[in-house]
Amino acid sequence: MFDPFLKIIFKRLGLLLLTYQLLRVAFFLANLPTFNQIPAENLFWAFVYSLRFDFSAILLINIPFLFFSLAPTQILYRVGYQKFLKILYFVVNAPFILLNLVDTEYFKFIGRRSTNEVATITQDILAQAIQLTQHYWYILLLFIILLTGLYFLYPDKFAYHHQKPRRKIWQVVVLTLATIILIRGGIQYKPIRVSSAFNYEPPVLGNLVLNSTFTFMRSLNKRTIDRARYFTNRQELLQTIDFDPQKASITTGEPVRDNVVILILESFGSEYTGIENGGKGYTPFFDSLATQGLFFRENYANGRRSIEALPSILSGLPSLMDNPFMASAYQGNEIYGIGSVLQPLGYYTSFYHGGANGTMSFNAFAKLAGFARYYGLDEYPAARREADFDGNWGIFDEPYLQYVSKQLTQQPQPFITGVFTLSAHHPYTLPAKYQDAFPKGNLKIHRTIGYTDFALKQFFKAAAKEPWYPNTLFVLTADHTQQVYRKDYKNRLGYHKVPLLFFHPGKKFAHVNTRKVTQHADIMPTLVDYLNVPTNKLLPFGKSVLKDSNKGQALIYSDGIYTLVRPDFITELPPDGETKLYKYKSHGLVHLKNQPEQIKKTYSRELEAYVQYFRNALLDNNLYFWLYPGKPAIAP
């Protein structure tokens, strides 16, 4: 017979298990549009399978509580010691209960459960604490209700029962072994991981199976990727993805000394544009501008968060792991960007963002990518800062883009400049004078998309009067998608679809296939190609969209699944390693009754090659292996 107090431990842990299931119900209801097409039977089993992850997470974070709960009998039964245990119980568990509640809403923005990245944006969270509390007050209310319920239901009544020391030791050993097994998720060879939850169909169900405590704890102080072993030979791997690292280091003809402005528009997803949706959108100026340049209609972001956008756009490194590069164990790795390539050639390099300095590590990554000068909220004119501040994140788009236009005039030419807007960000604030100026649409973000489009129009109107304007290539894209309203965008591809536009007021581009699939990672190699500058700093993931030889592709990682998007087929590599093939359609996929095996084999090998290059090169800090012949190979 177990010691009565061991039964109390089981009851206390069982109460947490019940709480986690309630949190999962809240997560499900808050994100019903994501799960409402899934059969009820699959949903039922998701809740059953989730117990494995709940046991693991609860026991892992409660190790201190369990340890002190096994104190000697003469200490354990004291009233004061039981009060200490109750306090410890709440201190340990309350933050993770809150994290799971926060994820009921945060999931809508990032499409997955939180990891240790939340630690990297703590400063941003604290800075926005007031407005976040105002908009998500109900999360705090639910948090208080749950904690209150736990407080009153917490089992603390038990009878004293003395047991012989040997018997208690045996029970402690059994409890310890059971805890270890449950934390591992079973007695299988490897402990369960985040990717283990995505072995169920459909894969998005993995987010329901998981809990945020598990994903957070499993991402702490560890490498979040494993070495891939699809290829044993480096040359075979490189041939599979047709990558020659020295190819771009040889050019013919003179370089093009044009200026470059990369405009990264916050949350400016394809779903909101009119040009991609039969004229039904909120972006009349962008739609007009897109008809005057090279507009790629099948473009995809390589990630779903702002912090993932810069490595893809500026350095050609897609986000193919759970943690963003700048929140991962690899953020100190060697990496180069378009600024690194152009600065030695005499380009003035600068990056502008109207948000607080340090937000999302933008300033840090801009420096890594070769942008020598960073202008954030601190650098914005003090006389205008208060009047132009949006009350939450930074400077409204219209005044900030006007400021950037004037700043560019003061920069020596040629220059390359990155600009990141912010107004189309929750809580979707507008300047007072524009409260009724833009269509409300179906989502709160629609008005702010209209405002950003208006700010963009005013920027180009002002820029057109400046001397640098005729000699400037503009690249316009979004960092990621945001809230989704249209049903045809509610899938893995639709959640990543953003515009990509190359516009030059003084030049017409040669004929290019603008229907090819493109991605953020293509921007850096495209600029290198357009400017005709030699470099050996390009990664294999992106290709110039200006070359006819590039038939188009995009790489996406979501829900533990690697995806290679081609103009004809979509290849998925899930955690179990069994690749799947789908027919491609714009921001969507079509299930195939009969999969062409040869195409599946070819595309599967390509996807495996990209995955192995990404994983192994990050693990070995060897993305640019050709620069250091003595370093480890990307193939084991």
VEXDREN-2710 file (C-alpha; in Angstrom, 1 decimal):
% VEXDREN-2710
k/r/px/py/pz
1/MET/0.0/0.0/0.0
2/PHE/1.3/3.4/-0.9
3/ASP/2.0/6.0/1.7
4/PRO/-1.1/8.3/2.0
5/PHE/1.0/11.3/1.2
6/LEU/2.1/9.7/-2.1
7/LYS/-1.5/9.5/-2.9
8/ILE/-1.8/13.2/-2.2
9/ILE/1.1/13.8/-4.6
10/PHE/-0.8/11.9/-7.3
11/LYS/-3.9/13.9/-6.7
12/ARG/-2.0/17.2/-6.9
13/LEU/-0.4/16.2/-10.2
14/GLY/-3.7/14.9/-11.4
15/LEU/-5.2/18.3/-10.8
16/LEU/-2.6/19.8/-13.0
17/LEU/-3.3/17.2/-15.7
18/LEU/-7.0/18.3/-15.6
19/THR/-5.9/21.9/-15.8
20/TYR/-3.9/21.2/-18.9
21/GLN/-6.8/19.5/-20.6
22/LEU/-9.0/22.6/-19.8
23/LEU/-6.2/24.8/-21.3
24/ARG/-6.3/22.6/-24.4
25/VAL/-10.0/23.0/-24.7
26/ALA/-9.5/26.8/-24.5
27/PHE/-6.8/26.6/-27.2
28/PHE/-9.1/24.5/-29.4
29/LEU/-12.1/26.9/-29.0
30/ALA/-9.9/30.0/-29.6
31/ASN/-8.5/28.6/-32.8
32/LEU/-11.6/26.8/-34.0
33/PRO/-11.1/27.9/-37.7
34/THR/-7.8/26.0/-37.7
35/PHE/-9.4/22.7/-36.5
36/ASN/-13.0/22.8/-37.6
37/GLN/-12.4/20.8/-40.7
38/ILE/-10.9/17.9/-38.8
39/PRO/-13.1/14.9/-38.1
40/ALA/-14.4/14.5/-34.5
41/GLU/-12.7/11.1/-34.1
42/ASN/-9.2/12.7/-34.9
43/LEU/-9.9/15.4/-32.4
44/PHE/-10.8/12.9/-29.8
45/TRP/-7.6/11.0/-30.2
46/ALA/-5.6/14.2/-30.2
47/PHE/-6.9/14.8/-26.7
48/VAL/-6.0/11.3/-25.7
49/TYR/-2.5/11.4/-27.3
50/SER/-1.9/14.8/-25.6
51/LEU/-1.8/13.1/-22.2
52/ARG/1.7/11.8/-23.1
53/PHE/3.0/15.3/-23.6
54/ASP/1.1/16.7/-20.6
55/PHE/2.6/14.1/-18.3
56/SER/6.1/14.9/-19.6
57/ALA/5.7/18.6/-19.3
58/ILE/4.1/18.6/-15.8
59/LEU/6.5/16.3/-14.3
60/LEU/9.5/18.0/-15.8
61/ILE/8.7/21.4/-14.4
62/ASN/7.5/20.0/-11.1
63/ILE/10.8/18.2/-10.3
64/PRO/11.5/20.7/-7.5
65/PHE/8.0/20.2/-6.1
66/LEU/8.4/16.4/-6.2
67/PHE/11.8/16.6/-4.6
68/PHE/10.6/18.6/-1.6
69/SER/7.4/16.5/-1.4
70/LEU/9.6/13.4/-0.5
71/ALA/11.0/15.0/2.6
72/PRO/11.4/12.8/5.8
73/THR/8.1/12.1/7.6
74/GLN/9.0/14.2/10.6
75/ILE/9.3/17.3/8.4
76/LEU/6.7/16.5/5.7
77/TYR/3.7/16.5/8.0
78/ARG/4.3/19.9/9.6
79/VAL/1.7/22.6/8.8
80/GLY/4.4/25.2/7.9
81/TYR/6.1/22.8/5.5
82/GLN/2.9/22.0/3.7
83/LYS/2.3/25.7/3.2
84/PHE/5.8/25.9/1.7
85/LEU/4.9/23.1/-0.7
86/LYS/1.7/24.8/-1.7
87/ILE/3.5/28.1/-2.4
88/LEU/6.2/26.1/-4.4
89/TYR/3.4/24.4/-6.4
90/PHE/2.0/27.7/-7.5
91/VAL/5.3/29.4/-8.1
92/VAL/6.4/26.6/-10.4
93/ASN/3.1/26.1/-12.3
94/ALA/1.5/29.5/-12.6
95/PRO/3.9/30.9/-15.2
96/PHE/3.4/27.9/-17.5
97/ILE/-0.4/28.0/-17.1
98/LEU/-0.2/31.7/-18.2
99/LEU/2.0/30.7/-21.1
100/ASN/-0.5/28.2/-22.3
101/LEU/-3.3/30.7/-22.0
102/VAL/-1.3/33.3/-24.0
103/ASP/-0.7/30.8/-26.7
104/THR/-4.5/30.6/-27.3
105/GLU/-4.1/34.0/-29.0
106/TYR/-0.4/34.0/-29.9
107/PHE/-0.9/30.9/-32.0
108/LYS/-3.0/32.9/-34.4
109/PHE/0.0/35.0/-35.2
110/ILE/2.8/32.5/-35.5
111/GLY/1.0/29.3/-36.3
112/ARG/2.6/27.1/-33.6
113/ARG/3.2/26.8/-29.9
114/SER/5.7/29.1/-28.2
115/THR/9.3/28.1/-27.6
116/ASN/12.2/29.8/-25.9
117/GLU/11.9/32.7/-28.3
118/VAL/9.5/34.3/-25.8
119/ALA/12.6/34.9/-23.6
120/THR/14.1/36.8/-26.5
121/ILE/11.2/39.2/-26.8
122/THR/10.7/39.8/-23.1
123/GLN/11.8/43.4/-23.5
124/ASP/9.1/43.9/-26.2
125/ILE/6.5/42.2/-24.0
126/LEU/7.3/44.4/-21.0
127/ALA/7.3/47.5/-23.2
128/GLN/3.8/46.6/-24.5
129/ALA/2.4/45.3/-21.2
130/ILE/-0.2/48.0/-20.8
131/GLN/-1.7/47.7/-24.3
132/LEU/-1.5/43.9/-24.3
133/THR/-3.3/43.8/-21.0
134/GLN/-6.0/46.2/-22.4
135/HIS/-6.6/44.0/-25.5
136/TYR/-6.2/40.6/-23.9
137/TRP/-7.7/41.3/-20.5
138/TYR/-9.8/38.1/-20.7
139/ILE/-6.6/36.0/-20.7
140/LEU/-5.7/37.5/-17.3
141/LEU/-9.2/36.9/-16.1
142/LEU/-9.1/33.2/-17.1
143/PHE/-5.7/33.0/-15.5
144/ILE/-7.0/34.3/-12.2
145/ILE/-10.0/32.0/-12.4
146/LEU/-7.8/29.0/-13.0
147/LEU/-5.4/29.8/-10.2
148/THR/-8.3/30.4/-7.9
149/GLY/-9.8/27.1/-8.7
150/LEU/-6.4/25.4/-8.2
151/TYR/-6.0/27.1/-4.9
152/PHE/-9.3/25.8/-3.5
153/LEU/-9.1/22.3/-5.1
154/TYR/-5.5/21.8/-4.1
155/PRO/-5.5/18.6/-2.0
156/ASP/-4.1/19.3/1.5
157/LYS/-6.0/17.0/3.8
158/PHE/-4.5/13.7/4.6
159/ALA/-4.0/11.5/7.7
160/TYR/-0.6/10.9/9.2
161/HIS/0.6/7.4/8.4
162/HIS/4.0/6.2/9.5
163/GLN/5.7/3.7/7.3
164/LYS/8.9/1.7/7.7
165/PRO/11.9/3.4/6.1
166/ARG/12.6/0.5/3.7
167/ARG/9.1/0.6/2.4
168/LYS/9.2/4.3/1.8
169/ILE/12.5/4.1/0.0
170/TRP/11.1/1.4/-2.3
171/GLN/8.1/3.7/-3.1
172/VAL/10.4/6.7/-3.7
173/VAL/12.4/4.6/-6.1
174/VAL/9.3/3.5/-8.0
175/LEU/8.0/7.1/-8.1
176/THR/11.4/8.3/-9.4
177/LEU/11.5/5.7/-12.2
178/ALA/7.9/6.4/-13.2
179/THR/8.7/10.1/-13.3
180/ILE/11.7/9.5/-15.6
181/ILE/9.8/7.3/-17.9
182/LEU/6.8/9.7/-18.2
183/ILE/9.1/12.7/-18.8
184/ARG/10.7/10.7/-21.6
185/GLY/7.2/9.9/-22.9
186/GLY/7.8/6.2/-22.6
187/ILE/10.5/3.6/-22.7
188/GLN/11.3/3.9/-26.4
189/TYR/14.9/4.6/-27.6
190/LYS/14.5/8.4/-27.9
191/PRO/12.4/10.7/-25.7
192/ILE/9.4/12.3/-27.3
193/ARG/10.2/15.6/-29.0
194/VAL/8.0/18.4/-30.4
195/SER/8.1/16.8/-33.8
196/SER/6.6/13.6/-32.3
197/ALA/3.3/15.4/-32.0
198/PHE/3.1/15.9/-35.8
199/ASN/3.0/12.3/-36.7
200/TYR/-0.8/12.4/-36.5
201/GLU/-3.1/13.4/-39.4
202/PRO/-3.6/16.1/-40.3
203/PRO/-0.2/17.5/-39.1
204/VAL/-1.7/20.8/-37.8
205/LEU/-3.4/18.6/-35.2
206/GLY/0.1/18.4/-33.6
207/ASN/-0.4/21.9/-32.2
208/LEU/-3.5/20.6/-30.3
209/VAL/-1.6/17.5/-29.1
210/LEU/1.2/19.7/-27.7
211/ASN/1.1/22.0/-24.8
212/SER/3.2/25.2/-24.6
213/THR/5.0/24.1/-21.5
214/PHE/6.4/21.2/-23.4
215/THR/7.5/23.2/-26.4
216/PHE/9.1/25.9/-24.2
217/MET/11.0/23.5/-22.0
218/ARG/12.2/21.3/-24.9
219/SER/13.7/24.4/-26.6
220/LEU/15.8/25.5/-23.6
221/ASN/19.5/25.3/-23.7
222/LYS/19.7/22.8/-26.4
223/ARG/20.2/22.6/-30.1
224/THR/16.8/22.4/-31.7
225/ILE/17.9/20.5/-34.8
226/ASP/19.5/17.1/-35.3
227/ARG/22.2/16.2/-37.8
228/ALA/20.7/14.9/-41.1
229/ARG/22.2/11.9/-42.9
230/TYR/20.3/11.7/-46.2
231/PHE/23.6/12.1/-48.2
232/THR/27.0/10.7/-47.3
233/ASN/28.8/12.6/-50.1
234/ARG/29.0/16.4/-50.2
235/GLN/29.3/16.5/-54.0
236/GLU/26.2/14.4/-54.5
237/LEU/24.3/16.8/-52.2
238/LEU/25.5/19.9/-54.1
239/GLN/24.7/18.3/-57.5
240/THR/21.2/17.4/-56.3
241/ILE/20.4/21.1/-55.5
242/ASP/22.5/22.4/-58.4
243/PHE/24.6/24.6/-56.2
244/ASP/28.1/25.9/-57.2
245/PRO/29.2/28.3/-54.4
246/GLN/31.8/30.0/-56.7
247/LYS/29.4/30.6/-59.6
248/ALA/28.4/34.1/-58.6
249/SER/32.0/35.2/-57.9
250/ILE/32.6/35.5/-61.7
251/THR/30.7/38.2/-63.6
252/THR/31.0/39.7/-67.1
253/GLY/30.4/43.4/-67.9
254/GLU/30.3/46.4/-65.6
255/PRO/28.4/46.4/-62.3
256/VAL/25.2/48.4/-62.1
257/ARG/25.6/51.2/-59.6
258/ASP/21.9/51.7/-58.8
259/ASN/20.6/52.4/-55.3
260/VAL/18.5/49.7/-53.7
261/VAL/15.6/50.2/-51.2
262/ILE/14.1/47.1/-49.7
263/LEU/10.7/47.9/-48.2
264/ILE/9.5/45.2/-45.8
265/LEU/5.8/45.9/-45.1
266/GLU/4.5/44.6/-41.8
267/SER/1.8/41.9/-42.2
268/PHE/1.1/42.9/-45.8
269/GLY/-0.1/39.5/-46.9
270/SER/-1.2/38.6/-50.4
271/GLU/-4.7/38.0/-49.1
272/TYR/-5.1/41.8/-48.6
273/THR/-4.0/42.9/-52.0
274/GLY/-6.4/43.6/-54.9
275/ILE/-4.0/42.6/-57.7
276/GLU/-3.9/39.0/-56.4
277/ASN/-7.6/38.6/-55.6
278/GLY/-9.5/39.8/-58.6
279/GLY/-9.5/43.5/-57.5
280/LYS/-10.9/42.8/-54.1
281/GLY/-8.4/44.2/-51.6
282/TYR/-7.2/47.1/-49.5
283/THR/-4.1/48.2/-51.4
284/PRO/-5.0/50.4/-54.4
285/PHE/-1.6/52.1/-54.6
286/PHE/0.4/48.9/-54.4
287/ASP/-1.9/47.3/-57.0
288/SER/-1.1/50.2/-59.4
289/LEU/2.6/50.1/-58.7
290/ALA/2.7/46.3/-59.2
291/THR/1.5/46.8/-62.8
292/GLN/4.6/48.9/-63.5
293/GLY/7.3/46.6/-62.3
294/LEU/8.1/42.9/-61.9
295/PHE/5.3/41.5/-59.7
296/PHE/5.7/37.8/-58.7
297/ARG/2.3/36.3/-58.0
298/GLU/3.4/33.0/-56.5
299/ASN/5.7/34.4/-53.8
300/TYR/6.0/32.9/-50.3
301/ALA/7.6/34.1/-47.1
302/ASN/10.0/31.6/-45.6
303/GLY/8.6/32.1/-42.1
304/ARG/5.6/33.5/-40.2
305/ARG/7.2/36.0/-37.9
306/SER/9.0/39.3/-38.2
307/ILE/12.1/37.9/-36.6
308/GLU/12.3/35.2/-39.3
309/ALA/12.0/37.7/-42.2
310/LEU/15.3/39.5/-42.1
311/PRO/17.6/36.4/-42.4
312/SER/15.5/35.2/-45.4
313/ILE/15.3/38.6/-47.1
314/LEU/18.7/40.0/-46.4
315/SER/20.9/36.9/-46.2
316/GLY/19.0/34.2/-48.2
317/LEU/18.7/31.9/-45.1
318/PRO/15.1/30.5/-44.8
319/SER/13.6/29.7/-41.4
320/LEU/13.7/25.9/-41.4
321/MET/13.7/25.2/-37.7
322/ASP/11.4/25.8/-34.7
323/ASN/13.4/28.7/-33.4
324/PRO/14.1/31.9/-35.4
325/PHE/17.8/32.2/-36.3
326/MET/18.2/35.2/-33.9
327/ALA/16.6/33.3/-31.1
328/SER/18.4/30.0/-31.6
329/ALA/21.6/28.5/-30.4
330/TYR/23.2/29.4/-33.8
331/GLN/22.7/33.2/-33.7
332/GLY/26.5/33.6/-33.2
333/ASN/27.2/31.6/-36.4
334/GLU/28.9/33.3/-39.3
335/ILE/26.5/34.8/-41.8
336/TYR/26.6/37.3/-44.5
337/GLY/24.0/39.5/-46.1
338/ILE/23.5/41.8/-49.1
339/GLY/25.0/44.6/-47.1
340/SER/28.1/42.5/-46.6
341/VAL/28.4/42.1/-50.3
342/LEU/27.8/45.7/-51.3
343/GLN/29.5/47.6/-48.6
344/PRO/33.1/46.7/-49.7
345/LEU/32.1/47.9/-53.2
346/GLY/31.4/51.4/-51.9
347/TYR/27.7/51.2/-51.0
348/TYR/26.4/53.2/-48.1
349/THR/24.4/50.7/-46.0
350/SER/21.5/51.5/-43.7
351/PHE/18.5/50.0/-42.1
352/TYR/15.4/51.8/-40.8
353/HIS/12.7/50.6/-38.4
354/GLY/10.3/52.9/-36.6
355/GLY/10.1/50.6/-33.6
356/ALA/12.1/50.5/-30.3
357/ASN/15.8/49.8/-30.8
358/GLY/16.4/46.1/-30.2
359/THR/12.9/45.0/-31.1
360/MET/13.1/41.4/-32.5
361/SER/16.9/41.7/-32.7
362/PHE/16.5/43.7/-35.9
363/ASN/19.4/46.0/-35.1
364/ALA/21.6/43.0/-34.3
365/PHE/20.8/41.1/-37.5
366/ALA/21.0/44.2/-39.7
367/LYS/24.6/44.6/-38.5
368/LEU/25.3/40.9/-39.2
369/ALA/23.9/41.3/-42.7
370/GLY/26.3/44.2/-43.4
371/PHE/24.1/47.2/-42.7
372/ALA/26.5/49.5/-41.0
373/ARG/24.0/52.0/-39.8
374/TYR/20.7/51.2/-37.9
375/TYR/18.0/53.8/-37.4
376/GLY/15.3/52.9/-34.8
377/LEU/12.9/54.8/-32.6
378/ASP/15.9/56.3/-30.7
379/GLU/17.2/58.0/-33.8
380/TYR/13.8/59.5/-34.9
381/PRO/13.7/63.3/-34.5
382/ALA/12.9/64.0/-30.8
383/ALA/10.8/66.9/-31.7
384/ARG/8.4/64.7/-33.7
385/ARG/8.6/61.5/-31.7
386/GLU/5.7/62.0/-29.3
387/ALA/3.4/63.4/-32.0
388/ASP/4.1/60.6/-34.4
389/PHE/4.2/57.7/-31.9
390/ASP/1.4/55.2/-32.3
391/GLY/1.1/54.6/-28.6
392/ASN/2.3/51.0/-28.8
393/TRP/5.1/50.0/-31.1
394/GLY/6.7/53.0/-32.7
395/ILE/6.2/55.7/-35.3
396/PHE/3.2/55.6/-37.6
397/ASP/4.0/54.5/-41.2
398/GLU/3.2/57.8/-43.0
399/PRO/5.4/60.1/-41.0
400/TYR/8.1/57.5/-40.7
401/LEU/8.3/56.8/-44.5
402/GLN/8.4/60.6/-45.1
403/TYR/11.4/60.7/-42.6
404/VAL/13.1/57.9/-44.5
405/SER/12.7/59.7/-47.8
406/LYS/14.5/62.7/-46.5
407/GLN/17.1/60.6/-44.9
408/LEU/17.9/58.8/-48.2
409/THR/18.5/62.2/-49.8
410/GLN/21.3/62.8/-47.2
411/GLN/22.9/59.5/-47.9
412/PRO/25.8/59.2/-50.3
413/GLN/25.1/57.2/-53.5
414/PRO/25.0/54.4/-54.2
415/PHE/23.3/53.1/-51.2
416/ILE/21.3/50.0/-50.1
417/THR/18.7/50.6/-47.5
418/GLY/16.3/48.4/-45.7
419/VAL/13.0/49.8/-44.3
420/PHE/10.6/47.9/-42.0
421/THR/7.1/49.4/-41.4
422/LEU/5.0/48.6/-38.4
423/SER/1.5/50.1/-38.5
424/ALA/-0.2/46.9/-39.7
425/HIS/0.6/45.3/-36.3
426/HIS/-1.8/44.5/-33.5
427/PRO/-3.5/46.4/-32.0
428/TYR/-3.9/48.0/-35.5
429/THR/-3.8/51.6/-34.4
430/LEU/-4.5/54.5/-36.8
431/PRO/-3.7/58.2/-36.5
432/ALA/-6.7/60.1/-35.3
433/LYS/-7.2/62.0/-38.5
434/TYR/-7.5/58.7/-40.5
435/GLN/-9.9/56.8/-38.2
436/ASP/-12.6/56.8/-40.9
437/ALA/-10.4/57.1/-44.0
438/PHE/-10.0/53.5/-45.0
439/PRO/-12.4/50.5/-45.6
440/LYS/-13.0/48.6/-42.4
441/GLY/-13.2/45.2/-44.2
442/ASN/-13.9/42.0/-42.3
443/LEU/-10.8/42.1/-40.0
444/LYS/-9.3/44.8/-37.8
445/ILE/-6.1/44.6/-39.8
446/HIS/-7.8/45.6/-43.0
447/ARG/-8.0/49.3/-42.1
448/THR/-4.3/49.4/-41.2
449/ILE/-3.3/47.7/-44.4
450/GLY/-5.2/50.5/-46.2
451/TYR/-3.3/53.0/-44.1
452/THR/0.1/51.4/-44.9
453/ASP/-0.8/51.4/-48.6
454/PHE/-1.6/55.1/-48.3
455/ALA/1.7/55.8/-46.5
456/LEU/3.4/53.9/-49.3
457/LYS/1.8/56.2/-51.9
458/GLN/2.9/59.3/-50.0
459/PHE/6.4/57.9/-49.7
460/PHE/6.7/57.4/-53.5
461/LYS/5.2/60.8/-54.2
462/ALA/7.9/62.4/-52.0
463/ALA/10.7/60.2/-53.2
464/ALA/9.9/61.0/-56.8
465/LYS/11.1/64.5/-56.2
466/GLU/14.5/63.5/-54.9
467/PRO/17.6/63.2/-57.0
468/TRP/18.3/59.6/-56.1
469/TYR/14.9/58.3/-57.1
470/PRO/15.5/57.7/-60.9
471/ASN/18.5/55.5/-60.2
472/THR/16.9/53.3/-57.5
473/LEU/15.6/49.8/-57.5
474/PHE/12.7/49.3/-55.0
475/VAL/12.0/45.8/-53.7
476/LEU/8.6/45.5/-51.9
477/THR/7.5/42.5/-49.9
478/ALA/5.8/41.7/-46.5
479/ASP/7.6/40.1/-43.5
480/HIS/4.8/37.6/-43.1
481/THR/1.1/37.0/-43.4
482/GLN/-1.4/37.9/-40.6
483/GLN/-5.0/37.3/-39.8
484/VAL/-6.7/35.1/-42.5
485/TYR/-10.3/35.7/-43.6
486/ARG/-10.5/34.1/-47.0
487/LYS/-11.0/30.3/-46.9
488/ASP/-8.7/29.6/-49.9
489/TYR/-5.8/31.0/-47.9
490/LYS/-6.4/28.8/-44.8
491/ASN/-3.7/26.2/-45.6
492/ARG/0.1/25.8/-45.2
493/LEU/0.8/27.7/-48.3
494/GLY/-1.8/30.4/-47.8
495/TYR/-0.4/31.2/-44.4
496/HIS/3.0/32.1/-46.1
497/LYS/1.9/33.9/-49.2
498/VAL/3.2/37.5/-49.5
499/PRO/3.7/39.9/-52.4
500/LEU/7.1/40.4/-54.1
501/LEU/7.6/43.4/-56.4
502/PHE/10.7/44.8/-58.1
503/PHE/10.1/48.3/-59.3
504/HIS/12.5/50.7/-61.0
505/PRO/11.2/54.1/-62.1
506/GLY/14.0/54.6/-64.6
507/LYS/14.1/51.1/-66.2
508/LYS/12.0/48.5/-67.8
509/PHE/12.8/44.9/-67.0
510/ALA/13.4/42.3/-69.7
511/HIS/10.7/39.7/-70.0
512/VAL/10.7/37.4/-67.0
513/ASN/8.3/34.7/-66.1
514/THR/6.4/36.3/-63.1
515/ARG/4.3/33.2/-62.6
516/LYS/7.3/31.1/-61.3
517/VAL/7.3/30.3/-57.6
518/THR/9.5/32.7/-55.6
519/GLN/10.4/33.2/-52.0
520/HIS/12.1/35.7/-49.6
521/ALA/15.4/33.8/-49.9
522/ASP/15.5/34.7/-53.6
523/ILE/15.8/38.5/-52.9
524/MET/19.5/38.6/-52.1
525/PRO/20.7/36.5/-55.1
526/THR/18.4/38.5/-57.3
527/LEU/20.0/41.8/-56.2
528/VAL/23.4/40.3/-56.8
529/ASP/22.4/39.3/-60.3
530/TYR/20.7/42.6/-61.1
531/LEU/23.6/44.7/-59.9
532/ASN/26.1/42.3/-61.6
533/VAL/28.4/42.2/-58.6
534/PRO/30.7/39.3/-57.9
535/THR/30.4/37.5/-54.6
536/ASN/31.1/34.1/-53.0
537/LYS/28.6/34.8/-50.1
538/LEU/25.4/33.3/-51.6
539/LEU/23.7/30.4/-49.9
540/PRO/22.0/27.6/-52.0
541/PHE/18.4/28.1/-50.8
542/GLY/17.5/31.0/-53.0
543/LYS/18.1/31.8/-56.7
544/SER/17.8/34.9/-58.9
545/VAL/14.2/35.4/-60.1
546/LEU/15.6/37.2/-63.2
547/LYS/17.2/34.1/-64.6
548/ASP/15.2/31.9/-67.0
549/SER/17.1/28.9/-65.7
550/ASN/15.4/29.3/-62.4
551/LYS/12.1/27.5/-62.7
552/GLY/11.1/28.7/-59.2
553/GLN/10.8/27.2/-55.8
554/ALA/10.1/28.0/-52.1
555/LEU/11.1/26.4/-48.9
556/ILE/8.8/26.4/-45.9
557/TYR/9.0/24.8/-42.4
558/SER/5.8/24.6/-40.4
559/ASP/4.3/22.2/-37.9
560/GLY/7.4/20.0/-38.0
561/ILE/7.1/19.6/-41.8
562/TYR/9.6/20.7/-44.4
563/THR/8.0/21.8/-47.7
564/LEU/9.4/22.3/-51.1
565/VAL/7.1/24.3/-53.3
566/ARG/7.6/24.0/-57.1
567/PRO/5.3/25.4/-59.9
568/ASP/4.0/21.9/-60.6
569/PHE/4.2/19.9/-57.3
570/ILE/4.6/20.4/-53.6
571/THR/6.8/18.0/-51.7
572/GLU/6.4/17.5/-47.9
573/LEU/8.9/15.9/-45.6
574/PRO/7.1/15.1/-42.2
575/PRO/8.9/14.0/-39.0
576/ASP/8.4/10.3/-39.9
577/GLY/10.5/10.8/-43.0
578/GLU/7.8/9.6/-45.5
579/THR/7.6/12.2/-48.2
580/LYS/4.3/13.2/-49.7
581/LEU/3.5/14.8/-53.0
582/TYR/0.7/17.2/-53.9
583/LYS/-0.3/19.2/-57.0
584/TYR/0.5/22.9/-56.7
585/LYS/-2.1/25.6/-57.1
586/SER/-1.7/29.2/-56.1
587/HIS/-1.6/29.4/-52.3
588/GLY/-3.0/25.9/-52.1
589/LEU/-2.4/22.3/-52.7
590/VAL/-4.4/19.5/-54.4
591/HIS/-4.3/15.9/-53.1
592/LEU/-3.2/13.3/-55.7
593/LYS/-4.8/9.9/-56.2
594/ASN/-1.8/8.7/-58.1
595/GLN/1.6/10.2/-57.3
596/PRO/4.2/10.2/-60.1
597/GLU/6.9/8.2/-58.5
598/GLN/9.9/9.5/-60.5
599/ILE/9.0/13.2/-59.8
600/LYS/8.3/12.3/-56.1
601/LYS/11.8/10.7/-55.9
602/THR/13.5/13.6/-57.6
603/TYR/11.8/16.3/-55.5
604/SER/12.2/14.3/-52.3
605/ARG/15.9/14.1/-52.8
606/GLU/16.1/17.8/-53.4
607/LEU/14.2/18.6/-50.3
608/GLU/16.4/16.2/-48.3
609/ALA/19.5/17.9/-49.7
610/TYR/18.2/21.4/-48.6
611/VAL/17.3/20.1/-45.1
612/GLN/20.7/18.4/-44.7
613/TYR/22.6/21.5/-45.8
614/PHE/20.6/23.7/-43.5
615/ARG/20.9/21.5/-40.4
616/ASN/24.5/20.3/-40.7
617/ALA/25.8/23.7/-41.8
618/LEU/24.2/25.4/-38.8
619/LEU/25.4/22.7/-36.4
620/ASP/29.0/23.0/-37.6
621/ASN/28.8/26.8/-38.2
622/ASN/29.8/26.1/-41.8
623/LEU/27.1/27.7/-44.0
624/TYR/29.9/29.0/-46.2
625/PHE/32.0/25.8/-46.2
626/TRP/33.9/26.7/-49.3
627/LEU/35.6/29.6/-47.5
628/TYR/37.1/27.2/-45.0
629/PRO/38.2/24.0/-46.7
630/GLY/39.4/22.4/-43.5
631/LYS/36.1/22.7/-41.6
632/PRO/33.6/19.8/-41.4
633/ALA/31.6/18.8/-44.4
634/ILE/27.9/19.4/-44.7
635/ALA/27.5/15.7/-45.5
636/PRO/28.5/13.2/-42.7
END
